[in-house]
């Protein structure tokens, strides 16, 4: 028959209280956090599933951030191109006026001066920068001025033909802006060639200032307007794509967060009941330990 020493009883009492205290502390932490799983050992499969869910949610949230950035850039592009579209009808109106035989050379000179101002405004729009200071129509070379007018009638593009994209889902990317070459430089003409918008406007200007307006440039200007409508339509389609994907991403995040809640969230009522039981058990262990402390042979000598 094994002997039970006073030290053994003491150790058992200590271990029992420590275990009960741990259970009470764990229940308190669960209630304060509202989470059932505090450490992986609480539920290894559930903890692994929670980690997978959190990783998936974080990734899709990054896609949402990308979608927001792409939308902001495309909206700035649309606002800029709308400004271009607002200028082109006025340029066309002046070109038509200057074709009239009733206009004197001086009147045409005045039209030419206004057209120069409008062409400067076109170039200013083409050199628009975003809130980060990047030129929105410079392609990848966004820190350098894309459009310049080094000499009268000469217009240069120093950006590149790059098009930047952002990932808005695991399988979907969206182009967040156009490069300036495609928007302003590579524009079809009535003769079937290509010319930039600024040179087309300058052709009208030169005709006015020489008192010899050229109707061919008016046809080219009409094609430039149609070209701008096409470019804006591409941007609008990309904005629609972003909206559609954002809704899909939001649904995915909601589904994952619901699954996360079901896996790790605590049943508060059950946890409070268990906490009260653990507390009673701890008090009982403490009382038992106090009794054991009094069970010593020396108390009877």
C-alpha positions in Angstrom: 0.0 0.0 0.0 1.5 3.3 -1.1 2.0 6.1 1.5 0.5 9.5 0.9 2.9 12.1 2.3 2.0 15.6 3.3 4.2 16.9 0.5 2.3 14.8 -2.1 -1.0 16.2 -0.8 0.4 19.7 -1.0 1.6 19.2 -4.6 -1.7 17.8 -5.7 -3.5 20.7 -4.2 -1.3 23.2 -5.9 -1.6 21.5 -9.2 -5.4 21.4 -8.9 -5.6 25.1 -8.1 -3.3 26.0 -10.9 -5.4 24.0 -13.4 -8.6 25.6 -12.2 -7.1 29.1 -12.3 -6.0 28.4 -15.9 -9.5 27.3 -16.9 -11.0 30.4 -15.2 -8.4 32.7 -16.9 -9.1 31.1 -20.3 -12.9 31.5 -19.9 -12.4 35.1 -18.9 -10.2 35.8 -22.0 -12.7 34.1 -24.3 -15.5 36.3 -22.9 -13.5 39.5 -23.1 -12.4 38.8 -26.7 -15.6 37.1 -27.8 -13.4 34.4 -29.5 -13.7 30.7 -28.9 -10.2 29.9 -30.3 -7.5 31.8 -28.5 -4.5 29.6 -29.5 -4.1 26.9 -32.1 -4.1 24.2 -29.4 -7.7 25.2 -28.5 -8.9 23.7 -31.9 -6.1 22.9 -34.3 -8.3 22.2 -37.4 -10.4 25.3 -36.6 -7.3 27.4 -36.1 -5.9 26.3 -39.5 -9.3 27.1 -41.1 -9.4 30.5 -39.5 -5.9 31.3 -40.8 -6.9 30.3 -44.3 -10.0 32.5 -44.1 -8.1 35.5 -42.8 -5.5 35.1 -45.5 -8.3 35.0 -48.2 -10.0 38.0 -46.8 -6.8 40.0 -46.6 -6.0 39.2 -50.3 -9.5 40.2 -51.5 -9.3 43.4 -49.4 -6.1 44.2 -51.3 -8.0 43.7 -54.6 -10.6 46.1 -53.3 -7.9 48.7 -52.6 -6.5 48.2 -56.1 -10.0 48.6 -57.5 -10.4 51.9 -55.6 -7.0 53.2 -57.0 -7.9 52.2 -60.5 -11.3 53.8 -60.2 -9.8 57.0 -58.9 -7.3 57.1 -61.8 -9.9 56.4 -64.4 -12.2 59.0 -63.1 -9.5 61.6 -63.3 -8.8 60.5 -66.8 -12.5 60.8 -67.7 -12.7 64.3 -66.2 -9.6 65.3 -68.2 -10.9 63.9 -71.4 -14.2 65.5 -70.8 -12.3 68.8 -70.6 -10.8 68.0 -74.0 -14.2 67.2 -75.4 -15.5 70.5 -74.2 -12.7 72.4 -76.0 -13.0 70.6 -79.4 -16.5 71.9 -80.3 -15.3 75.5 -79.7 -12.3 74.9 -81.9 -14.7 73.5 -84.6 -17.0 76.4 -84.2 -14.1 78.9 -84.7 -12.8 76.9 -87.7 -16.3 77.0 -89.3 -16.6 80.8 -88.7 -13.2 81.4 -90.2 -14.3 79.6 -93.4 -16.8 82.3 -94.1 -16.0 84.7 -96.9 -17.4 87.5 -94.8 -14.4 87.3 -92.4 -11.6 89.7 -93.0 -7.9 88.8 -92.6 -7.9 90.7 -89.3 -10.9 88.7 -88.1 -9.2 85.5 -89.0 -6.1 86.6 -87.2 -8.2 87.1 -84.1 -9.7 83.6 -84.5 -6.1 82.2 -84.8 -5.1 83.9 -81.6 -8.1 82.3 -79.7 -7.3 78.9 -81.3 -3.7 79.2 -80.0 -5.0 79.7 -76.5 -7.3 76.7 -76.9 -4.5 74.5 -78.2 -2.4 75.5 -75.2 -5.3 74.4 -73.0 -5.4 71.1 -74.8 -1.8 70.6 -74.1 -2.2 71.5 -70.5 -5.0 68.9 -70.2 -2.7 66.3 -71.8 -0.1 67.1 -69.2 -2.5 66.7 -66.3 -1.0 65.3 -63.1 -2.7 63.2 -60.4 -2.6 63.7 -56.6 0.7 61.9 -56.4 2.2 64.3 -58.9 2.3 61.7 -61.7 1.5 62.7 -65.3 -1.5 60.6 -66.1 -0.8 60.3 -69.9 2.9 59.6 -69.7 2.7 55.8 -69.7 5.2 54.2 -67.4 7.4 57.3 -67.4 4.9 59.1 -65.2 7.4 61.5 -63.6 8.4 63.2 -66.8 6.4 65.9 -68.7 4.9 63.9 -71.6 3.9 66.7 -74.1 6.0 69.6 -75.2 5.8 72.3 -77.9 9.5 72.9 -78.8 8.8 75.0 -81.8 5.8 76.6 -83.5 3.7 73.8 -85.0 5.9 71.1 -83.6 4.5 68.9 -80.8 6.5 66.1 -79.2 5.5 63.2 -76.9 8.3 62.1 -74.6 6.3 59.5 -72.6 6.1 55.9 -73.6 3.5 53.5 -74.9 3.1 51.6 -71.7 -0.3 50.8 -70.2 -0.4 50.1 -66.4 -2.8 47.6 -64.9 -3.9 46.7 -61.4 -5.1 43.3 -60.1 -8.7 43.5 -58.9 -9.3 39.8 -58.5 -7.3 36.6 -58.6 -8.1 36.3 -62.3 -8.9 39.9 -63.4 -6.7 42.9 -64.1 -7.9 46.3 -65.3 -6.0 49.0 -67.2 -6.1 52.1 -65.0 -5.2 54.7 -67.6 -4.3 55.3 -71.3 -0.9 56.4 -72.5 -0.7 59.8 -74.2 0.5 58.5 -77.5 -2.7 56.5 -78.0 -4.9 59.4 -76.8 -3.5 62.5 -78.4 -0.8 61.5 -80.9 -2.0 58.5 -82.9 -5.2 60.0 -84.4 -6.5 59.1 -87.8 -6.8 61.8 -90.5 -9.1 62.2 -93.5 -6.2 61.2 -95.8 -5.8 57.9 -93.9 -2.6 58.7 -92.1 -2.0 59.6 -88.5 -1.4 62.9 -86.8 -1.6 64.3 -83.3 -4.5 66.5 -82.2 -2.3 69.5 -81.5 -0.9 69.6 -85.1 -4.4 69.3 -86.5 -5.5 72.4 -84.5 -2.3 74.2 -85.5 -3.1 73.5 -89.1 -6.4 75.3 -88.6 -4.5 78.1 -86.9 -2.0 78.4 -89.7 -4.8 78.7 -92.2 -6.4 81.5 -90.3 -3.3 83.5 -89.8 -2.4 83.1 -93.5 -5.9 84.2 -94.4 -6.3 80.8 -96.2 -8.4 78.4 -94.1 -8.0 74.8 -95.0 -11.2 72.7 -94.7 -9.2 69.4 -94.7 -8.1 70.1 -91.1 -11.7 70.5 -90.1 -12.4 67.0 -91.3 -9.4 65.8 -89.3 -10.7 67.7 -86.3 -14.0 65.8 -86.6 -12.1 62.5 -86.6 -10.2 63.7 -83.5 -13.6 64.3 -81.8 -14.7 60.8 -82.7 -11.4 59.4 -81.5 -11.8 61.0 -78.2 -15.3 59.5 -77.8 -13.8 56.1 -78.4 -11.1 56.6 -75.8 -13.6 57.8 -73.2 -15.8 54.8 -74.0 -12.9 52.5 -73.2 -12.4 54.2 -69.8 -16.1 53.9 -69.1 -16.1 50.2 -69.8 -13.2 49.8 -67.4 -15.1 51.7 -64.7 -18.0 49.3 -65.2 -15.7 46.3 -64.9 -14.4 47.7 -61.6 -17.9 48.2 -60.3 -18.9 44.6 -61.2 -15.8 43.1 -59.6 -16.1 45.2 -56.5 -19.6 43.8 -55.9 -18.2 40.2 -56.4 -15.3 41.0 -54.0 -17.7 42.4 -51.4 -19.9 39.2 -51.5 -16.8 37.1 -51.2 -15.6 39.0 -48.1 -19.0 38.8 -46.5 -19.1 35.0 -47.1 -15.6 34.5 -45.7 -16.3 36.7 -42.7 -19.5 34.8 -41.9 -17.6 31.5 -42.1 -14.9 33.1 -39.8 -17.5 34.2 -37.3 -19.1 30.7 -37.2 -15.7 29.1 -36.7 -14.1 31.3 -34.0 -16.8 33.4 -32.4 -17.9 32.5 -28.9 -21.3 31.3 -27.6 -21.4 34.0 -24.9 -24.2 32.3 -22.8 -22.4 29.0 -22.8 -19.1 30.6 -22.0 -20.5 32.5 -19.0 -22.1 29.3 -17.7 -18.8 27.5 -18.1 -16.9 30.4 -16.4 -19.2 30.2 -13.4 -18.6 26.5 -13.2 -14.9 26.9 -13.4 -15.0 29.6 -10.7 -16.9 27.3 -8.4 -14.4 24.5 -9.1 -11.5 26.9 -8.3 -13.1 27.9 -5.0 -13.6 24.2 -4.1 -9.9 23.5 -5.0 -8.8 26.4 -2.8 -10.9 25.1 0.2 -9.6 21.6 -0.3 -6.0 22.9 -0.3 -6.6 24.8 2.9 -7.9 21.7 4.5 -4.9 19.7 3.4 -2.5 22.3 4.8 -4.1 21.6 8.2 -3.6 17.8 8.0 -0.1 17.5 9.6 0.9 15.0 12.4 2.5 17.9 14.2 -1.0 19.5 14.8 -1.8 16.5 17.1 1.4 16.6 19.2 
